[in-house]
Each structure stands twice: as structure tokens, then as C-alpha cells.
Amino acid sequence: MAKKTNLEVLIESSWKVNLAVSIVLYIIYLVLRNSNIKAGFFNIGPIIAPALKFLSVIVFFIAVISFFVSLLKNQKFKNTISLDDIKKLSWQEFESLIESFYKNQGYSVYHSGGENVSDGGIDIVAKKNGEKLVIQCKHWKAYKVDVKVIREIYGVMVSENASKAVVICSGDFTQPAIDFVADKPVELINGKKLIEIISKVKEKHNEKDGKADFNNKTYNKSYQKKSVLILNDDKDSSSGTKYSEKDFMPPDLKEKELNNTSKTAVPPLCPFCHKPMVLRVATRGEHQGEKFWGCSNYPKCRHTEKFQE
């Protein structure tokens, strides 16, 4: 990874910090503007004040740029939903994605300018509650990360007194690399695992916002108070159909089970809760009439997958 300039580091740092620095500089300018601070025979207050004012304006504009850069990174994080999306990213975008991932988990994240390993050293350092992670990003699309890279980042972790080392790649790792970290505080995250944990972080934040994500659409949880009935073929009895709380869904998610198709299709397992998925059809919205796999653990799990004939 190429070493970032000081300006890039400032722009990619927290916009809140930059804004706070700008405000402090401007307050100091106001204090010094009419002060009588002297150095020898000279009143230096009015001399220093204009420079502080200029500097506060510069830092303010950097804060504005940092704010929009942060928005763009978060949008990229939200839009990354598949391994193909990750492989299409440039190495800079891949690193920004990882940075956003850890920020969304509450870590303070900053770039390291170290050159401790052959690939340019630690890419990212993340800190939270006394925990320090050293993170190496490998945006290798066609190659597996070998054990040499893992040994190097492990050595850096020890020298930096970090709690754990993390190596994240868009591809995969060789078996010797996986074996090497078996008894060490080194976490290996390949492209497939990265998508899974990103999805979990997104789901966690959707729940905090009082929203649930379905098929890339956002639905307010308050809709759950309004019940809509769906039919399940495994609940039939001589007196009719038996229903449970799972049979009630919000209006925008109204669906019914496909009894005839579900008997021939092999249901996949939900990658999140490992429950069997059920074949359904959407009856509203832009996906009306389309078949899809929905988790049978609904509403506790809302994972869906496209159904391919």
C-alpha cells in the first residue's frame, strides 16, 4: 500500500475532530485579536491572530471534505452486498470498506504509515476499549494469501504490542496460512467471511434504527403490529390451517407459501441462523410475483435469497 500524504490523512480522519480543532483555533484567534501579549517590546497578539484565523478556516474546509468522504465511504459500505461487489473495488476502495466496517463496530480507526512488512506495513489500526487491532488488507483477486504474509503481520503485532492481528483479503488463504494461526491471536477473514460479517453488522445497525432490511428495501418495524396472514403447507389439519406468530407479516411483506413448488425444490439453509429456508412469492412491491427463499425462522431472522428456476 502506498503511503498516504499528510493531507490525505487529515481528510480521512474524523470530521468531528477537524471541526472541533477549527472551532478551538477560531476561539483562540478571537482571544488574541485584541490581546496585549508581548514578546520583548512587540505586541504579538495581533500578529499571531490572523494566522490562527486563516488556519481555522482551512481546518474547517478540511472538516467539510472529511464529512462528505465519510458519507461516501458509508454508502459504499451499505452498497457492498456480495463477493462480486468486493472484487470490483480498487485497492483504495477495498481499504476504505474495511475502515468503514470497523468504524461501524465502534472502533476508532486510523491509517498506519509503518513499513514493517514487504507490502507497506500495517494498513489500518483499530482501537476500542483498550483493544488494539493491527489490520492488513490484501485485495488479491486471483491469488491466495500465503503463510509468509501471515508470519510477517504476526511479527508486527508482537512488536506493536497489539491485542490481535487481522488479515482481510478479497480472495482466500492457503492451508499453511490457516494452520499457522491455529494457536495465535491472528484472525483471517476471506472474501466470503467478510460478506457474512458485513451483513451481520448491517443487520445490527438496522435493528438499532428500528428498521429491518428485506431484499434491499427498508421497512419500518412498526408495520409488524398490523397482521397479514400467510399459509404454510406443513400446518394443515382436518379442521383447517393452524397458525402461529410466524404466520403474521407486515403489509409490505405479504407473501404466501408455494406448496406445489416447495415439494420439488431443495431448500437451502439460512447462512445466519442455519434454519431451512422456505420458498415464497412476493405479492407486493417491485418484486411482485417473483419467487424467493425466505428464512423459516421469520420474524426472528429476515434473511432472503433469490430463487433460480
Buried (B, 14 or more C-beta within 10 A) or exposed (E): BEEBEEEEEBBBBBBEEBBEBBBEBBEBBEEBBEBEBEEEEEEBBBEBBEEBBEBBBBBBEBBEBBBEBBEEBBEBBBEBBEBEBBBEBEBEBBBBBBBBBBBBBEBEBBBBEBEBBEBBBBBBBBBBEEEBBBBBBBBBEEEBBBBEBBBBBBEBBEEBEBBBBBBBBBBBBBEEBBEBBEEBBBBBBBBEBBBEEBBEBBBEBBEEEEBBBBBEEEBEBEBBEEEBEBEBEEBEEEEEEEBEEBBBBBEBBBBEBBEEBBEEBEEEEBBBEEBEBBBBBBBEBEBEEBBBBBBBBBBEBBBBBEBEE
